[in-house]
Each structure stands twice: as structure tokens, then as C-alpha cells.
Amino acid sequence: MTNGAFPSDLFSGSRFAVVGLGRNGRAVVTALLSMGAEVQAWDDNAPPGPDDFAGCAGTSRFVAAPLEDLTGFEALILSPGIPHHLPTPHPVAVHARAAGVPILSDAEILYRAVRKAGSHARFASITGTNGKSTTTALLAHMIEGAGLPVAAGGNLGTASLALPLLPDEGVYVIEMSSYMLERLDRYHASTACLLNLTPDHLDRHGDMAGYASAKRHVFDNMTPQDLAVIGVDDAYCRKEAHELIGRGLRVAEISVQDASAVTGVAAGNNATTLPGAHNLQNMLVAQAMARHLGLDDDAIARGIRTYPGLPHRQALAGVIDDIRFINDSKATNAEAAEKALLCYDRVIWIAGGMAKSGGIEALAPLFGRIAKAFLIGRDAPLLEQTLLAHGVATQNSVTLEAATQAALEAARAMDVKTVLLSPACASFDQFASFEARGASFVDILTRLSDSETP
């Protein structure tokens, strides 16, 4: 079996319901049609027309209509952002429960498709509050460098059902959000990790216990032949490691706080694209998972050394007058911004947007590293109040362009060599995504640099 398409009759005779037709939902519909399924799909905000998937295989099996009776459907696939329980279940989720139809994630459907197609390709699952994307990309990079067939996606980049069919020796590296995890059923990971747990998405899961419970599903169906990798530097993850050991699973406990536990090729590797203690954790976790998948230490070291980094995650966006501008737009909460601030002794900080619960108060121990903060977006006044209360020089610049220009001037005047965009906030008040925010930052810097050139 070689990499490629799934059989066109794989789900022949099966009916699937899909709600939500963003990046994820459209990939689900396209894939299911190509595998021979009948699909009825709907999107409340952008209702599809009958010709919406006209360019896809199997469009004669596509129905664009609201879903009110799910009798006879094999599964309902909701886009990750659509709730099936809290804070209020989507009406179609209520219909699905009434009809006894399972509510599944696209990662679950991918797993079923791979096994139904006869492939024994292994699955590696990555979850946690922060660090998922880097660990996913790093592990996939290691595997690819070792010459094994690999496909990476899920919550990161390519939607799960847009990934190709891999042969028996292949590995799927799937980044999994809590939204995806709570909709698994038969999915079996050969290795899975839980990097860390800090409060996030509590409106969706009710409380921290509910959030931790959703993350725990990453280890469902694992056996003693598999490997669970847990970052044990927080209490929630230590508890999970203890419970998994009690279940008889093999568990690799990863700590960067305990120096004696930092071992292997990742410990001595000075990777410029993976700065900071949080990235040491990412490297150690990827190392443990890669070893379980059969990679030797030479392949792991080569993967770390050649890892190019991910866009918008502490990426060098530009240099003006020896001042480095760091694009960490992916930092959409305080915990993620903390990881970036820990990497620099003194910075000009650009932050703001739509603040998460708790704002940036948790960053107070790092405020001494901030020479001056330039704030943007809806919740700039809230962040400004916190910073001023701690004696941090602050300016509400409103827009990213104004903040970047002001940050350059301040860095020159104050002899600071790093300007850090690490917003600690969501982007949706001013940008379509954190990627769009980061791309705008790079574009602004390009124009500033051009204007500086004689």
C-alpha cells in the first residue's frame, strides 16, 4: 500500500450528517463524498447551496439542507467550535442524541477510514493547553527525516480528513484540541502526550475538572504496548500520570523543573528555533514519542537541529538597527505569552486584543522584563490598568501598525534589542485569526524597513 487516496467505495451505503462548513467541515464533506458516503450538511451562518461541492467527487450524494431528523445516519460530525453540551448544545446535537446517533470528531472518522481501508498506520496524538502545534510539527519533522511516511494535521494546519491514506509503516501525527477529544470513540493512539494543563475553554467544559476530563480522552483505548507521555510540571498532569500508571499503561513522565529528569539528545541540543524551557519540554516529549515509534537518537537529534520552526511562534519577523522583532502572534493567552517573555531579559512588548479570563495578571512576576508595553485592540484599557498598577511604562496604541512604529522608536531610545509581539489575547477584534495578525506584523515591518533604507 502506498500513500494516496482512500477507496472510493469505503463508506458506500453510509450516511453522515455534518454541521459547520468552515475549514474543518468542508474537508469532512469533501473526504466523505470521495469515500462513497451520502452526506447531508448545513451551516447556520453560511447555508450551503446544492452546488457548493460541485467540484468534488460524489456530488450526487450531497444534500444541502437543515438537519432535523437524524434517523439512519451513521454519525454527526460537528465542527470543533460548535458545542454539543456546554454552554448550550446545538439543536442538531439534541436531535442526534434523541436518535441515538454518535457525535464524532473528524479525527475519529479518519481513524475508522484508515482501519477500514486496511492500513495499520500508527497514530500519535498531541494535546495540552500550550505547545501542541510546535510538538506536532517537530515530531512530524523528525519522522519525515527518518524516512517514514508521515501526515500531520488535525487542530494544526490540514484538517484530519484531508490527510492521505498512509501505508502500514506510516504515522499520523494529530494535534488534538479538547473540542476534538471529547468526540472520540474507537480512536486508538500508539503514543499520546499531554503537555500541560492550565485553565482554558472553561465555558465549553464547565470548569477545570471538565476541561481535564476532555483532555483525558487522548488516552482512551491505549494498551500497555502503547506509550503515554505526560508533562508533570503541573498538578493536573501529575494526577493524570498517576492514574494512567494505575491503569497499567506505560507512562513517560517529562519534567523540565527537575534537572535530573532532563535526559537524551534533546537535553543538550541548542536549537535556535526552539528557545526557552517550554520548548525544552516540547523537545523532550517529541523525543520520547519518536523513540517509541522506532526512531534512533541520531534521527531525533537531526530532526531537532533542522527543525525550521512554525510561523507566528517566536519567529524572527525582521531586524531594524540591530533590533530583533519577534512574531509570537500565536500567544493568544497569558500562559503562552509567559513562555515567550521568559526567553528575554528585556523587551519592548506589544500585546492586546480580546483578553481571556484573568487577563494578564498572572504575568506580573515577569513585568520587570518589560521596558515598555504598547497595547492594541479591544481590551487594551484592561491590560493597561494591570500594567500601570505594577509600574510598567505603557502606551495604548490602538492599532498594530501604530504600536509597531512606536515600539521601534522606543527600542532605539531605550537601547532595547528585542521587540516582542506576544499578545496574550485572541485576535478576533481586529484580525480574522492569529495568523492574520502575525502576517500583518511582518508586512508592517517590511514597510518600516523599506522606509528606513536610504
Phi, psi and omega in degrees: 000133178247166176303143175163208186277152173285153178305140185287349179246018187302317181248029179301131180089354179262145178245134179234143175253137181231129177236128184099115186239045169279204181307314183290310184296321180294322178295322179297311181299312182301315182293315182296320176298319181293339179263010173092005183280160167267134186228128170246127187226154180207153174221120184297326185272330180221077184305133181283154173262168182298338182258014184300327181245036185299331181276359183265159173291146172074026183295341177292344179260011181258132176237125176259102183197149175301150183255114181239331178233114184260015178302129177092355178276145179284326181195158170251125175251111177266139171302147188307324184283354182267120185286144173249354181223281179254154356287330175215126182293142174297142182306325180292328176295323177296316178298320181296316179298319181297327182268359182071027181265127181292144176258114190237160173266163180293335177295323176297317180293322176301312181302314180296320181294317180299313181291321180295329179281354176095004180274141175257021178307142182271158179242133174242123185251136181238123173215175186144173179283315181230151176095358184299312187294316179297315181295320177299309182294321180294314179297317178298322179296318177300313183296316179298318180295335178276358175088012178267146174296134183215147173221129183240142178173213185099239178292338178256128171064242186290130177299149186308313185281000173266359179282152182281167173284125180259154176285179186304323183276001182282164179226127170267123176253110190245117170284129188235119174280165176299329179296321179287319187296325184286358180241032175265160180221287182264350186310128183233116178267135173287328172213141181215148180233152169237107188288313186189166176217119171226159186305129178195149177054035184290336176295328182279328186250359175091308180198182183296325178297320178293322178295314178297322179297319178297316180297327184299336182297344179298337182262003178302143174070005177284153183240171177298346177277348181267177181228123171262133180242122186236128170280113192258026180272006171228156189297321182298318181286324176300319178297317180296318179300316180299318182291323179292321176299320177297333177279355180090012178277154172282129184231128170259117181265125184248126177225133172259352176279332178263103186300328182291342181270353182271100185227170175091184185294331181295328185296324184256013185265124180261081184270118184292336180271001182228066183281154170091161181296326180296325178284335171297318176300314179302318180295317181295321178294313179298322178300312181297317180293320181295319178300318179297328181277001173103004180282142176271172186294331177296316179294321180294314180298319179296320179297317178294316184295326185258003182298124186278350184086167180251147176299142173071016177233089183050044178268141177289115184269337181170166178226127176229123181054043181065012176264123181272129178255118186255125180264102177240044184300337179296342181287088184263005174215170185296323181298319179291320178295326178302317181301321180288314181300328180294343183275351187227139180283327184209126184221156159267126189250130171251122184215168175125173186136227177257107186291146173277171179305129181094349177059227182242015181303326181295343181272359185310320179298344181256001184296336178295343178277349186265111178291320175198146179246137175242123191250148182226164166083185188303315188259022175305318179298325179294315179294321179300318179300317180295314183295316180296326178296338179255012174077023179269128176297129191218147174219131176273104183268349178072299184253158179294323180297313179296321180294319182293317178298315180294324179295321177298314180296319180292320179298320177296312184293327186259002180055049176255133187262002180224126170250122187245115168271102177219084201294336183061017184213155172292162189258353199289352176286330184234344185223160180287337184192170175294330177297317179295323178296314179295319179296323177296320178300314179297318180296317178299317180295323178298316180292322177296317181296319179297321181289336180279339184287128180297000000 
